[in-house]
C-alpha cells in the first residue's frame, strides 16, 4: 500500500516540475514578445526612407541603362552613402 502511495507522490512531484517548467517557458515567451524594438520616427526615419527610395530608384535606373546626372543632389547623396 505504501509503495503505491510513494509512486503516486513521485508522479505528483514530476507533474509539479513539468507545470513549473511550462510556466517558465510561457513567461519567457511572453517576455520576448514584450521586448519591442523602439520604432524609428522623426527626421531619422524620414532620412532612411528617402535613402531607401533613392537606392531603389538607382537600382531601377541601372537596370534600364539610365545613368543619373553626376551633378544631381541624389547622386551626390548616393555616392556619399556608398563610400561609408
DATA-V61183 format. One record per helix or strand of 3 or more residues. SS is the DSSP state (~ for helix, > for strand). FROM is the first residue (numbers start at 1). TO is the last residue. If there is no record, write none. Layout:
ss=SS from=FROM to=TO
ss=SS from=FROM to=TO
This chain:
ss=~ from=2 to=34
ss=~ from=43 to=64
ss=~ from=73 to=82
